[in-house]
Structures are given as C-alpha cells and as structure tokens.
C-alpha cells in the first residue's frame, strides 16, 4: 500500500496523531477512536495493523500489554516527496512572517499593544 493510501483514511491519521503524543495501548487508542468515529475495537485493531504493516507504527510487548508508537521513517519519505512542492507555499509563509514582524515593530514603536489603524 502506498504511503498516501495509508494516510488517506481519517481514522489512521487520527491514530497517528494519538501515537505522536507517545506510546499507547491498543485499548487506549480504541477508546478515543471509538468515541470520535464510532468504530469498534476490532475495527481499530485493523487500522493499527495497516499502520504497522506499512511501517507507520511499531508495537512492543510490555508484559501482557502491547504498546504502539509512531515509526517516523515513512513520514520522512513523505516529507522528502513533499519537498519539491514547498516552493509553492514557503514564500507566502515568509511574507506573512515579515508582515507580522512589521506590525509588532510598529506597535512597539508607538508604545501600544493596539493594532495599527487603517487610514481612509
């Protein structure tokens, strides 16, 4: 399965978001996902299996529990693929950062925390 096919599913994306916070048991993941998406524990287990089989998640035994965590390697591959497209949004973000800094500087020079007034 291609990485974008894995990430196309909102449940799998949410599971990765949860695992990005730290290791979790399958039961803890299922508790959150069941409330948010209304799917059963076996359904969550299937999504965890897809993530594991495609390299997005790892699992380790801790006694009787299985702890899942994010494996960042496929995410690095996606990031590398996206790199060729960053030129489309990076200049816009740089320009936004410049404008925000300019506004902060103007407020600081005026000695107020108020945004600048526009003149007609």
N, C-alpha and C positions, 0 to 999 in steps of 0.2 A: 504494500500500500504506500502511495506517495505521501510525503510529509503533510502536504496541504490537504489531502484527503482525510488524514487523521485529524487535523485541526479544524476541518470543515464542520465537525459536529459540535454544537454548543455545549453539550454535556461533557465531552472530552476536554474542551477548552476550560470549562469551569473546574474540572478535576485538576487540571494542571495548575490553575490559579490557586487552588487549595493547597496542592503539594508544594507550590513555590514558597508557601509560608513555613514549611517544614514537614518532616515525616508525619504520616498519618496512617492509622489502620484502615483497612477496607471498610470496617463498620463505621468509623468516624466520617469517612468520605461519603458513605451511603446515607448516613443520617442527614447530611447537608443537602446532598443531591436529591434525595427523596422529597424533601420539603420544597426545594426550588423547582424541580422538574416533574415531580410526581411519578418517578420510575422506581421499580422495585430493587431490592438489594441484588438479586441475580442480574438485573439489567446493569447496575453499576459495576458489578464484577466483570461483565462482558466488556464494558468500556475500559476498565482497568487492564484487562487482558490485551485489548487492542493497543493501548498505550505501552504496555510492557513489551509486547511482541514487535512493536515498531520502534523501540528504543527510546521512547519519551519518558518512561518511568522505570524505576528499579524496585525490586522488592527484596526484603531481607527478613529472615526469621528472628524473632525476639521472644524466645520461649514458645508459647502456643500462638502468639500473635504474628501477623505479617505486616511489616511496616513498608509503606510505599513512599517513594521520593521521586523528584524530578531528575531525569538524566538530561543534562544540557547539550549533549552532542548534536542531536537532530535540530535543536533550536539554533545552534551555531551555524549549521548548514543552511537553515532558512535565512538567518541573518546575512550570511555571505551572499545568498541569492538575491536578497533584497537590496544589497549594497549598490547594485547597478541602477537602482531606481531612486536612491536617496537624493540625487541631484534635483529631483522634481520638487521635493519639499524642504530640503535643507536651507536654500536661500530665503524662502518665505519665513522660516522659523528664525533665521538670523536677523532678518529685517524686523520681525516682531520684537525680538530681544533688544534691538537697537532703539526702537520706539519706546519700549517700556523703560529702558535706562534713561532716555531723554526726558520722559515725563517725571521720573523720580528726581532727576537733576533739577528740572525746573521748579518742582515743589520745594526742594531743599533750598534753592537759591531765594525763593520767595519767603521761605521760613514757615510755610504752612504744609499741612498734610492733605490739603484740598486739591482735587484735580484742577488743571488749568481750565479757565473759562474760554469758551469759543467766542470769537468776535464776529458780528454780522457783517 
